[in-house]
Amino acid sequence: MARVKGALATRKRRKKVLKLAKGYWGAKSKHFKMAKEAVMKSGNYAYIGRKQRKRDFRRLWITRISAGCKANGINYSTFMNGLKKADIALNRKMLSEIAITDPEAFTALVEKAKAAL
C-alpha cells in the first residue's frame, strides 16, 4: 500500500480559505494563518448579521406603523390590539407598506381597529 501524504488536502483547504479572504486588507488576504482567523471572524459577523437584519426590519416596520397610527390619533399597541380583535391578519411588513404608500387605506384600517375595541 502506498503512503498517502496530506499535501493535496492541505493545499485545497488553504486555497479555499485564501479565496474567501480575497480583498481583505494587508496580510489577511495573503498569509494562511491570518486569513483563517479573519475568515472565521467574518463568518461569525455574517451569522450574527443575518439575525440582526430581521430585528432591524421589524423595528423599522413598527416605527412606520406607529407614525401612521399617531397621524390618525391612536397609538401602536392599541391599533394592533384592535386589528387582532377585528380579525384582520396583516403582518407588520404589509401594514408599514400600506402606511407609506396608501394613507387612506391605512386610515380605514385604523377606523376598523377603533370600531373593534
Order of alpha helices (4+ residues) and beta strands (2+ residues): alpha-alpha-alpha-alpha-alpha
